[in-house]
Amino acid sequence: MTENDRTDNSRFEEGLRIRKEVLGAEFVERNLAAASDFTRPVQEWVTEACWGTVWNRPGLDRATRSLVNIAMLTALGKMNELSGHVRGALTNGCTVEQIQEVLLQTGVYCGAPAALEAFRTADKVMAEATAED
């Protein structure tokens, strides 16, 4: 990415810092390294817009943002993204019980199939996180 391609280099750098803090530096670096010429612009945009702008706002703490993302990603059926955000929620201080409650809530509003799949995804991530400790 050249300086002309980026609207705000400092927002990208701040987004990269926050993204690494929440999702883990290794995970983020692996995703960025795996980006092709075609997918690199969307990775950079997500880093700048999602992480550098929205996640950097003062209105919600990181734990709350994580729980909101878990609910939204469940509703959308985006289990790959959900995996990263469950790990991020744990990093951000969310408890297993809080994640469980959010997923139970999604069952009522998003339907049992979405909640069941999200529970399976979250359970796998939490088991991996426990094994790493």
Contacts in CASP RR format, 6 or more apart in sequence:
PFRMAT RR
TARGET T0000
AUTHOR 0000-0000-0000
METHOD contacts of the structure
MODEL  1
MTENDRTDNSRFEEGLRIRKEVLGAEFVERNLAAASDFTRPVQEWVTEAC
WGTVWNRPGLDRATRSLVNIAMLTALGKMNELSGHVRGALTNGCTVEQIQ
EVLLQTGVYCGAPAALEAFRTADKVMAEATAED
1 12 0 8 1.000
1 40 0 8 1.000
1 41 0 8 1.000
1 44 0 8 1.000
3 9 0 8 1.000
5 41 0 8 1.000
5 44 0 8 1.000
6 12 0 8 1.000
6 44 0 8 1.000
6 48 0 8 1.000
7 48 0 8 1.000
8 48 0 8 1.000
11 48 0 8 1.000
11 52 0 8 1.000
11 53 0 8 1.000
11 56 0 8 1.000
12 44 0 8 1.000
12 47 0 8 1.000
12 48 0 8 1.000
12 52 0 8 1.000
14 51 0 8 1.000
14 52 0 8 1.000
14 56 0 8 1.000
15 47 0 8 1.000
15 48 0 8 1.000
15 50 0 8 1.000
15 51 0 8 1.000
15 52 0 8 1.000
15 55 0 8 1.000
15 56 0 8 1.000
16 28 0 8 1.000
16 47 0 8 1.000
16 51 0 8 1.000
18 51 0 8 1.000
18 52 0 8 1.000
18 55 0 8 1.000
18 56 0 8 1.000
19 28 0 8 1.000
19 47 0 8 1.000
19 50 0 8 1.000
19 51 0 8 1.000
19 55 0 8 1.000
20 28 0 8 1.000
20 29 0 8 1.000
21 91 0 8 1.000
22 51 0 8 1.000
22 55 0 8 1.000
22 62 0 8 1.000
22 66 0 8 1.000
22 88 0 8 1.000
22 91 0 8 1.000
22 92 0 8 1.000
23 84 0 8 1.000
23 87 0 8 1.000
23 88 0 8 1.000
23 91 0 8 1.000
24 87 0 8 1.000
24 88 0 8 1.000
24 91 0 8 1.000
27 84 0 8 1.000
27 87 0 8 1.000
31 43 0 8 1.000
32 43 0 8 1.000
32 47 0 8 1.000
35 43 0 8 1.000
55 62 0 8 1.000
55 65 0 8 1.000
60 68 0 8 1.000
61 92 0 8 1.000
62 92 0 8 1.000
63 89 0 8 1.000
63 92 0 8 1.000
63 93 0 8 1.000
63 94 0 8 1.000
63 98 0 8 1.000
65 92 0 8 1.000
66 85 0 8 1.000
66 88 0 8 1.000
66 89 0 8 1.000
66 92 0 8 1.000
66 94 0 8 1.000
67 89 0 8 1.000
67 94 0 8 1.000
67 98 0 8 1.000
67 99 0 8 1.000
67 102 0 8 1.000
69 85 0 8 1.000
69 89 0 8 1.000
70 82 0 8 1.000
70 85 0 8 1.000
70 86 0 8 1.000
70 89 0 8 1.000
70 99 0 8 1.000
70 102 0 8 1.000
70 103 0 8 1.000
70 118 0 8 1.000
70 122 0 8 1.000
71 102 0 8 1.000
71 105 0 8 1.000
71 106 0 8 1.000
73 79 0 8 1.000
73 81 0 8 1.000
73 82 0 8 1.000
73 85 0 8 1.000
73 118 0 8 1.000
74 82 0 8 1.000
74 102 0 8 1.000
74 103 0 8 1.000
74 106 0 8 1.000
74 110 0 8 1.000
74 114 0 8 1.000
74 115 0 8 1.000
74 117 0 8 1.000
74 118 0 8 1.000
75 106 0 8 1.000
75 109 0 8 1.000
75 110 0 8 1.000
75 114 0 8 1.000
77 114 0 8 1.000
77 117 0 8 1.000
77 118 0 8 1.000
79 117 0 8 1.000
79 118 0 8 1.000
79 121 0 8 1.000
82 118 0 8 1.000
82 121 0 8 1.000
82 122 0 8 1.000
83 121 0 8 1.000
83 124 0 8 1.000
83 125 0 8 1.000
84 125 0 8 1.000
86 99 0 8 1.000
86 121 0 8 1.000
86 122 0 8 1.000
86 125 0 8 1.000
86 126 0 8 1.000
87 125 0 8 1.000
87 129 0 8 1.000
88 94 0 8 1.000
89 98 0 8 1.000
89 99 0 8 1.000
90 96 0 8 1.000
90 99 0 8 1.000
90 126 0 8 1.000
90 129 0 8 1.000
96 126 0 8 1.000
99 122 0 8 1.000
99 126 0 8 1.000
103 115 0 8 1.000
103 118 0 8 1.000
103 119 0 8 1.000
103 122 0 8 1.000
104 115 0 8 1.000
106 114 0 8 1.000
106 115 0 8 1.000
106 118 0 8 1.000
107 114 0 8 1.000
107 115 0 8 1.000
END
